Amino acid sequence: MTNKTILIVDDEPDILELLEVTILRMGLDVLKADSVATAMTHLNSSEPVHLCLTDVRLPDGSGIDIVKSIQQNHPATAVAVITAYGSTELAIEALKSGAFDFINKPLSVEQLRNVVRSALRLDTAPGRVDSSQNTRLLGESSSIKNLRAQIQKLARSQAPVYISGESGSGKEVVARLIHANGPRADAPFVPVNCGAIPSELVESEFFGHVKGSFTGAIDHKEGLFEAANGGTLFLDEVADLPLAMQVKLLRAIQEKAIRRIGSNKEIPVDVRLLSATHRDLSEAVAKGHFRNDLFYRINVIEVKVPALRERASDIPLLAEFILGKIAKEWNIPTPGIDEQASLALQHYPFPGNVRELENIIERAATLCEQNVIREADLSLPDAPALEQSSSRAPSAGQSLLPAVCGDIEGYLGELEQQIIQEALELNRWNKTESAKSLGLTFRQFRYKLKKYNIED
C-alpha cells in the first residue's frame, strides 16, 4: 500500500527540517517547497498530495493563495496553515478561505501530529449521516437541503462554527452531525450548557482542578476540554458565559492548551470547537455582555438553523416521523393524522419550533380517538395560555386594572408563576429548555422555581 504524501511549504530551512523529520517519523512521504511557485508545481504534478502544510508568509506570495488554489483545483487535498504566534487575523482568514486547520509558531510537535492525523482521517471519515435518524433535520425544503450540504462541507474542516437559531430549532443536532460526519467521529462529542453551570464552578468545569486547589477539591478532576480531547466540544448557550470566563476560554482556544486550577502545568488539547445560542450574539457584543475578540474567534463560520415556521412544508413529514417514533416507544399502531389537523399544524407559527411540535403531537396521540389525530386533538393555542388559565387575567379587550385588585406585585407574580408552569409543561419539565424558552439563564430560572416553590 502506497504511503500518503504530505507537501510542506516554508522558506525557513529549520522549520522545513522539523516538519520533514516529524512527518517521516509518522511513516508518511514528504514533498518540500520554499515558495508558492514550487508548491503549485508539486500540486499540479501527477503525484497526489493528501495534505499540504504551508506557512502564510512566503517570498513570492501568501500561503492563503495556496489555500484558495487547493480549494478550487484540488478539493480532495486538505490544507493547514502555519502562522506566527498571535496572528489571529491570518489564522481566521485562512480558515474562512477553506483551510482545514492552523498551527501556531513556535511549532509544537504534538500539535503538528494531531493536525496531520486529523487531516488524513478525512479520507476514511464516515459517509453522510442519514437525516432521517433525527426529526430536526428531516425535510425537503430548500433551507434544510442547504443546511445538510453546509454540514457536509463544514465536517471536513476544523474551523470553529457558530450555530445560530431559535430555541428548539435543532442547533445541537446540527453540531452532532458536523461532528459525526468529520474525521473526529470516533472521538468524544462533549456538549455543555454554559448557562446551567453555576458561575463559581465554570472554570473548574471547563479546565478541571488539582486536589486541594480550593475548598471541596478532594481529588484531581479533568475538565470538559480534556474530556473532549481529540473530539468536539459543543458550547450551547455560549452567550451565558461570565465575562471573566470568556477571557480564559479565548486563551485556551488560541493556545490550544489549558491549565487546571491550582496547577502550573499546561496541558495541550486538540479540540474542535462548536458553539450556539438562541440569542443575538452580535447584540450581546454591542452591549458589552460578550467579548468582541471571543466572538471573532468562535464565529469563523456561522450556520443558521431555520425556524420551523420558515419551512412549514416540512411539518407533515416531521409529524409522520414523530408519530412513528411514538408508536415504537409505546408499542401501539402508528396513529394517523387527518388533513385538517395537518393543515392546522402548517399554519401554526410554532414559537417553540420542532421541540414544540414533538410535544403537541405526543399530547394529541394520547388524546385522540380511533388512533386518528384530528384538529381538536392538537389543542393549538390561539390566544396566550395565561388568559385561559389565570383566575385574575382579564378577557380580551378588558382593562387590566380591576384584575390587579390593589396588589400589583401579587398579580405580576401570579402571572409569572403561571408562565413558568406552562413553559415547564411544554418542555416536559426540562428545566434547561424551559429557561431557554423564556430567555432566562439557568441560574435565573432556578431562582424563580425556588421563589414560587415549583417542583417537578
N, C-alpha and C positions, 0 to 999 in steps of 0.2 A: 504493500500500500504506500503511495507517494505521500511524503511529508507535506504539510501545509506550509505556505510561503508567506513570510512577513516582510513588507517593504518598510525600511526605516529611513527617514529623511531628516537630516540635521547637518548644519555646516560646522558644528563643533566636533572635532575628532574624538575628544574624550567622551562626549555623550554618545556618539555613534558606536564607540567601542563598548561602552557599558550596555547599551541596548543590544548590540550583537551578541555579546557574551551571555547575557541573561536569556535571550531568546534561543540561542543554540543549546543552552543547558536544558531548555524545556523540550528538546527534541524536534525543533522546528527549523525550517530553512530560512535563510535571510538574504534579502537584496538590499543594497545600500545606495543612498543618493545624498548629495550635499547641496542640491539646488532643485528648484521647481522643474526646470527643463529635464534634468536627469530622471527625476521621479516620473514625469509624464512619459518618458521613453520606456521605462520599466512597465508602467501601467498599460501602455499600448502595445506591448510585445505579446507574443503568443503564450508566454508562461503566465498562468493565472496567479493573481495576488489575492490572498484571503483576508489580509488585514494590512492597513497602512498606518504607521505611526509617524506623524510629521510635526516638526517644530512649526511655530507660527511665523516667526521672523526668519526669512531666508534671503540670500544675496540677490536673487533675481525675482523676488515676489513674495507672496504671502502663502502660508500653509492653508489659509481659508480658500484660496483659489484651487488648491488641490482637493480640498473637501468638496467644493462645488462641482468640480470636474468629475470626481468619482460618483457623486450623486446623479449626475446627468448621464455619464457614459459607462459607468461600471457599478450599477446599483447593488450587485451581489457582493461587492468588496466593502467590508467595514472599515471605517477610518476613525482614528482617535488623534487628538492634537496634544502637543506638549507646550505648556505656556509658562511664562515666568511667574514666580510666586506672587500672588496678589493681583494678577491680571484678570480680574473677574469679567470685565467687559469683553475681552478677547475670547475667554472660555465660553461665555454665553453666546457671542456671535458665531463661534464655531458650532455649538450645539444647534442653534437655530438654522445654520446652513446645512445641517444634516450629519454632523459628527456623531459617532456612537458614544464617545466619552472624552474626557480630557485628563491629563496628568500634569501636576504642577512640578516645576523645578524648585529646589533640587530634587532629583528623581528618587523616589522610594522604590526599591526593587520589588517589595511585596505588592505595592500598588500597581506597578507595571505588570507583574504576573497576573494579578486579578483582572486587569483590563484585557490582557491577551486571552486569558481563559474564557472570560465572558463573551468576548467578540467571536471567538471560534466556536462557541456553543450555538451561535445563531444558525449555523448550518444544520444542527440537529434539534433545534427548538421544535416543540410540538406544533401541529397544524392548527388552524383556526378553531378556537373553542366554539362549539355549536351553541348559538344564542338561545336555542330552544330549551337549554338547561336552566335558563334564568328568565323569569317573566319580564323583568325590567328591560331587557333588550330584545324582546320579541317584537315583531312588526315589519311591515313592508313599506312604511312611509319613507320619503326621501331623507328625512332628518336622521332616522335610525340607520338607514343604509350608509349614509355618510359617516355616521358615528362608528359603525363597525369597521369601515375602511380606515378611519383615522386610528382606531385601536390597533389594527394590524400594523400600520406604519410606525406608530409610537412604540410598539412592543419590541421593535428591532433597535431602538435607541436606549441610551441610559440617561437621557436628558430629564431633568425634573419636570413633572407635569402638574399643572394646577387644574383641577376639575371643578367647574362651577355649575350651579344648577339649584333649583328649588329643593326644599326638604321633601324627601320621599320620591325623588325622580330617578334615583339609581346611581348616585355618584360612586358609592363603594363597589357596586357591581362593575362599573367601568374600570375602576382601579384593579379589581381582581382579574379582569380579562386582560388588561395590559400586562400584568404580571404573568398570567398563565400562558400567554402567547409568546413570551420572550425567553431569553436564554437563562433566566433565573427561575423558571417554572418549578424546578425540583427543589428550590431553596425556600426558606420561610417567607410567608406573606404575613406581616405583623400590622394589624390595624389598631389605631389608638384614637379614642375620642378625647381631643385636647380639652374640651370643656368639662369632662367628667372627672378630671384629676384635681384634687384639692391643691391650691396654689403652693402650699408649703411642701408638697411632695413631688411637684413637677420635675425638678432637676434630678431627684433620686430615681424617678420612674424612667426618665429618658437615658440617664448616664450611669445609673447604679451607684453603689456606695461600698466602702470597705467597713469591716467590722469596727465598731467603736467610734465611727466618724461623727455621730450625733446620738442623742438620747433615743433609744429604741433600735439602734442599728446593732442588733445582736449577732449578725452574721454578714458575710460578704454577699452582695446581691448584684447580678448583672442587670443592666438597663435594657430598654427597648432597642437601642441601637445595636447592642451586642446580640440581642435575640434575633434581630433581623439580618445579621452579618451574612453577606453572600446573597441575600434576597432583597425584599422590598419592604420599606417602612411607609405605611399609609397614615398620614396625619389628617384625620377627619376633624372638621370644625377648627381648623388651624387659626382662625381669627380669634379664638378664645384664649390663646396662649398669653400669659402675662408678659409685659414688655421686657422684664429682666430675663425671662427665659428665651425670648426671641433673640437676644444678643448671643446667648450661649449656643442656641441652635444654629445661628448663622456661622459661628466659628467652627462648629462640628462639620457643617456642610462644606465649608471652604477648605478645611484642613484634612477632611476625611479621617478624623481621629477624635476620640473622646477621652475624657478623664473622669474616673469615678470620684464621687465626693469623698474627700479625705485621702486621696491618693495623688502622688506626684507623677505617676506613670501614665503616659499617653498610650492608648490602645487604638491601633489602626482599624478602621471599619470600612467595609465595602458594601454600601447600601444604595439601592435605587430609591429615590425619594418621590413619593406622590402625595399630593395634598388636596384638600377640598374644603369648601364651606358653602352654606346656603346664603351667606351674607355677601354684600358687595365689598370685596376686599380693597378695591381702589378707593372707595369712600372711607373705609377704615384707615387707610394710609393718609388720606387728606385730613382726617380729623385727629391724626396723631395717635390712633389706637393700635396701629400696626406699622412696624418699621419699614421704611421705603427700601432699604438695602436688602432686607429679607424677602420682601415682596418681589423685588427684581430677581432674586436668586431662585425662588421656587416657581416663579411664573415664566420660566423659559418658554414653555409651550402651554397654551390654555385650551382645554377641551370643554365645550359647553354641552351639558346634557339637557335635551329639550324637555319642557314641561309636558305632561300628558295631554293637556288641552290643545297643545300645538301639534299633536299627532292623533287627533280623535279617531281617525280612520283605523288606527291600530287597536282600539278598545275592544271590538268583538273578538279579535284573535287572542288578546290578553285575557278576556273574560273566559273564553273557552279553555285556555290553558289552566287558569286558576281553578276552574270547576273540575278539570281532570285531576289536578293535584289534590283537591278536597276529596274527590271520590276515592282516590287511592288511600289517602290518610284515614278516612272514615270507613273505608270498606263498604261503600254503597255504590249503586249505579250512578253514572255521571249525570248530574242534573242538567236539564236543558234551560234555555232562556228564550222567551218569545220575542217577536220582532219589536213590539212596542217598548219592552224593557231594554232591548239593545239600543234602540234609538234614544231612549231617555238617558242612558249612560253616555252616549256620544254627544249629547247636548249639555251635559253637566260639566261645570268648569274644573272640578277636581283640584281644589286648593292643596289637598294632601297628596296629589299625584298617584303613582302606582300603589303606594302603600295604602292610600285611602280606598282605591279600587278593590284591593285584596280584602280589606275589612268589610266593605259594602257587600261584595259577592259572598263572602263567608256567612255574613248575617242573613242575607237573602236565602242562601242554600239551607239554612237552619229553619227559616220561617215558611218557606214555600210549600205548597200542597201539590200532590201528584208528581213530585220531582220536576216541576217546571217553574222557573222563576218568572214572575210577572212584574209589571211596573210597580204595583203597590207593594210588592215584597222588598223592593230596593230601599224604600223609605228615604229617598233622596231629599235632603233639606232644601226647601225653597224660601226659608227665612232663617235668621240666626237662631240656633237651638236654644239660646238662653231666653229668648222671648217666649218659647213654647213651654219652658220648664220652670221659670222663676215665678214665684208667687207674688213678687213685688214688681216684676217687669211689666211695663205698660204695653198695650197692643199698639199696632201701627197707627201713627197719627196722634196718639195721646201724649200729653205733657209728661215729662219725667218728674216734675216737682212733687206731685201727690205721692209717687212711689217712694220718695226719699223719707217722708214721714218724720222730718226733723232730725234724721240721723244719716247724714251723707256718708260718713265713714263706714257705718254698718252696711249701708246699701251697696257701696262700691265693693266692700269686702265680700258680700254675698254673691255679687256678680262674678268677681274674680274667682271665688271658690267654685262656682258652677262651671266657669270656663275651664278651669284646671281639671275638674272632674270629667268634663266632656273630652278634653284632649287625652286624658288617660284611657278612657274607654275606647276612643277612636284608634289609639295606638296599642291596644291590648295590654295596657298597664306597663308599657315600656317607658320608663321614666326619661331615658335619654332622648328618645324620639319625641316624646311629649314636650320636653323642654325646647327641642328644635322647632317644633310646630308653633310654639308661642313666642319664638325669638328670644328665649331666655338661655342663659348659661346653665349648666347642670347645677352649679352651686346656688344660683338664684332660685331655681326650681325646687331644689331640696329644701331651701329655707322656707318657701311658701307651703310645701307639703307639711313641714313641721308646724308652721304658723296656724294652719287650718286643721291640723290633726287628721290629715288624709293618709290612709294606709291602704295597701293592696291586700 
